Structures are given as structure tokens and as C-alpha cells.
Amino acid sequence: MMGIVFTEFFDMVEHRHGLRMSEQLLDAVAPANEGAYTAVGNYDHQDMMRYVAELARDTGRSVDMILAEFGEYLFEVFVRRYPGLIESAGSAIEFLGSVEAFIHVEVVKLYPDAELPHFEYPVREQGRLVMVYRSSRWLAPFALGLIRGCIAHFGDALEVRMTDLSEQGTRARFEITPVA
Ligand code: HEM
């Protein structure tokens, strides 16, 4: 998993829960590199899942809630780091509809080691989008957070509903519709 995911995760933990919590997570997980993460490095995906599980335990929330919260936080980080990628779209639906064919394609050019999920779009209509997530890893709640962050960023009156399709593998369906 890419270093930027780790460095931004610890930034979020420090902002929201304080430096003590970051130290607590590092003590509990005891990673091989002693927590010296750099944005351009590549690290064990399982370590991230251990930090998330530990933070969930320490804050009394579920792993899925932590992943979604982190996804939402990370979208704003992407807005600051890659403004050109995001401003090329005029709406949340337009942006989300371009993740598979454009956004993640650009990401792989920048970071050839990135491990990305795949999205299919069975429904693309005016004001409504369905995305089906498929990955070798179960990070669908993280995708949910990124989608929420995207909707908030564009300020569109949309809501997202996630359906777990994991009996068919690591898959989930996201339905993005106008607020009822
Ligand atoms: C400018 C916007 C975006 C950028 C720069 C970006 C970048 C990245 C990068 C660098 C990774 C790889 C992390 C790694 O290898 O460990 C990643 C993974 C991921 N991205 Fe994006 N992304 C963007 C938008 C989105 C959006 C809007 C979604 C949701 C619809 C999304 C869903 C995911 C998921 C779920 C993963 C985790 C990998 C997996 O599930 O297997 N991304 N993204």
C-alpha cells in the first residue's frame, strides 16, 4: 500500500485524536520500519488494516466506520494535492464516472506500484450513477468514504447507498442518487 495512504492516515489520527493516539497505534502494531513512513514509499497493506482495527478498538467504533471516515478525509487531501485532476470534472457524478477510465489511469502513471480496485458502471443516467466495486482487497467502506467526500466537495444534492455483494467475491455496489 502506498506511503501517502499511511502518512495521511497518521495526519488524520493526530488531528482528530491527538499525538498520543498515533503513538498508541504504533506501539500496538509495532511495524518493521518503526513507523517511519514516507509518502513515496510502499508498505504492507496488512499493517494499515492493523492500525484501523486498533483505532476502531480504541475509539469504540467499527472498522468500516473508520475506513469510511478515512476515505472522506482523503478525498479532501486529493483535492489539495491533485487539483487539476478534480477540477477537470464539473460535478460529483461526472468525476465519479471517470475514476476507472481516467483518474486511476493517471494514478498508475504517477505511481506504477499502486494497487487499484476496478469499477464497472452498469447505470449511467442524468443525475444517477451505479458503480460496482471489485478488488483483491476489501476496501469498499473506504470507497464509500471517498464517494461521500467527493459529493461533499462538489456540494451536489446526492446520496450514496452501498450494498455488500461480497458473497460474489470482494465486491460492492454503490448507488448514487439525488437526495430524496
Ligand atoms: C483524485 C482522486 C483520486 C486519486 C488521486 C486516487 C488515488 C488512489 C491511489 C494512489 C490509490 C492506491 C493506494 C495503494 O496502492 O495502496 C487508490 C486506491 C483506491 N482508490 Fe482511488 N483515487 C482517487 C479517487 C477515488 C475515488 C473517487 C474512489 C471511489 C469511488 C476511489 C477508490 C479507491 C479505492 C477503494 C482504493 C483502494 C484499493 C482497493 O480497494 O483495492 N479512488 N486511489
Residues whose N, C-alpha, C, O or C-beta is under 5 A from the ligand:
A	BS01	HEM	M1 M2 F78 Y82 L85 V99 I103 V107 D113 A114 E115 L116 P117 S135 R137 L139 F142 A143 L146 I147
